[in-house]
């Protein structure tokens, strides 16, 4: 009988110490000497979203005129090219050409895509499989068509 009381009181003491030691540990860490901010798993889950938003925003800050090459863009998989014609109407296609920076073996584009309905506002195409630095240009099928484009990278 005495053996059971010792076991029960021992377990109760351990439980009491576990509860109180964590309370005292939190109080001692949050003294005026240390500035402690607790980080929850929810805060960690928001970091990639904020980084992606920053990268997404950085990718869309520069517009280029049609027939102009973009600055070298570092791609990590996919890019989306958005086009904006200066005037609506007309039926012409846009040629989206992607050039690999530093590629001395081929003098042409790394890949091209024909974007139909070039007069459509915010017409876009997503290209994947792009890793490294690339430049993008958009060429209209009509000589008098003017517009701008920007590259959004993911």
C-alpha positions in Angstrom: 0.0 0.0 0.0 2.8 2.4 0.9 4.5 1.5 -2.4 1.4 2.6 -4.4 1.3 6.0 -2.5 5.0 6.6 -3.3 4.4 5.9 -7.0 1.3 8.1 -7.1 3.0 11.0 -5.2 6.1 10.6 -7.4 4.0 10.8 -10.6 2.2 13.8 -9.1 5.5 15.5 -8.3 6.8 15.0 -11.8 3.6 16.3 -13.3 3.8 19.4 -11.0 7.4 20.0 -11.9 6.7 19.7 -15.6 3.9 22.2 -15.5 5.7 24.7 -13.3 9.1 24.5 -14.9 7.6 25.4 -18.3 5.8 28.4 -16.8 9.0 29.5 -15.0 11.1 29.0 -18.2 8.8 31.3 -20.2 9.0 33.9 -17.4 12.7 33.8 -17.2 13.3 34.0 -20.9 11.0 37.0 -21.3 13.0 39.2 -18.9 14.0 42.7 -19.9 17.4 41.5 -21.1 16.0 39.4 -24.0 13.5 40.4 -26.6 11.8 37.1 -27.4 9.2 36.6 -30.1 7.5 33.3 -30.2 7.2 31.9 -33.8 4.3 29.7 -34.5 4.0 27.2 -37.3 1.4 29.6 -38.9 4.1 32.3 -39.2 6.5 29.9 -40.9 3.8 28.9 -43.4 3.3 32.5 -44.5 7.0 33.1 -45.3 7.1 31.3 -48.7 3.9 33.2 -49.7 5.4 36.5 -48.9 8.6 35.6 -50.7 6.6 34.5 -53.8 4.6 37.8 -53.7 7.9 39.8 -53.5 9.4 37.9 -56.4 6.1 38.1 -58.4 6.0 41.9 -57.8 9.7 42.2 -58.8 9.0 40.4 -62.0 6.3 42.8 -63.2 7.9 46.1 -62.5 9.3 46.7 -66.0 7.4 47.0 -69.3 9.0 46.7 -72.7 7.8 47.8 -76.1 7.0 45.3 -78.8 10.1 44.4 -80.9 12.3 45.2 -77.8 14.2 42.6 -75.8 13.7 42.4 -72.1 16.6 42.6 -69.7 18.0 39.2 -68.7 15.5 37.5 -66.3 16.4 34.7 -64.0 13.9 31.9 -64.5 13.3 29.0 -62.1 10.7 27.0 -64.1 7.9 29.2 -65.5 7.3 32.7 -66.8 4.1 34.4 -68.0 4.4 37.0 -70.8 1.5 39.6 -70.7 0.8 41.7 -73.7 -0.9 45.1 -74.0 -1.7 46.6 -77.4 -1.9 50.3 -77.8 -5.1 50.1 -79.8 -7.8 47.5 -79.8 -9.1 45.8 -82.9 -7.4 44.1 -85.9 -6.6 40.5 -86.2 -2.9 39.7 -85.9 -0.7 37.3 -84.0 2.2 38.0 -81.7 5.4 36.0 -81.7 6.8 35.6 -78.2 10.5 34.6 -78.5 12.6 33.5 -75.5 16.4 33.8 -75.8 18.9 31.9 -73.5 21.5 34.4 -72.2 25.0 33.2 -73.0 23.9 30.6 -75.6 26.6 30.9 -78.3 25.6 27.7 -80.2 22.3 28.9 -81.6 21.8 32.4 -82.8 18.1 32.2 -82.8 15.5 32.1 -80.0 15.6 29.2 -77.5 11.9 28.8 -78.0 9.0 30.7 -79.7 5.3 30.8 -79.2 2.6 32.3 -81.4 0.0 34.1 -79.4 -3.2 34.5 -81.4 -5.5 37.5 -81.1 -2.7 40.0 -80.6 -5.1 42.9 -80.2 -6.6 41.4 -77.0 -5.8 43.4 -73.9 -3.7 41.5 -71.3 -3.3 38.5 -73.6 -0.8 36.1 -72.0 1.1 32.9 -72.4 2.9 30.8 -69.8 6.1 29.1 -70.8 7.7 26.4 -68.6 10.9 24.5 -68.5 13.0 27.7 -68.3 16.0 27.5 -65.9 18.7 30.2 -65.9 18.8 33.6 -67.5 16.5 34.4 -70.5 15.5 37.5 -72.5 12.0 37.8 -74.0 10.8 39.8 -77.0 7.3 40.1 -78.5 7.0 40.8 -82.2 3.6 41.7 -83.8 2.5 40.1 -87.0 1.3 43.5 -88.3 3.9 46.2 -89.0 1.9 49.1 -87.6 0.8 47.3 -84.4 2.3 48.8 -81.3 2.1 47.8 -77.6 4.0 46.7 -74.5 4.6 43.6 -72.6 5.9 42.5 -69.2 7.2 39.2 -67.9 5.9 37.7 -64.7 8.1 34.9 -63.3 7.0 32.4 -60.8 
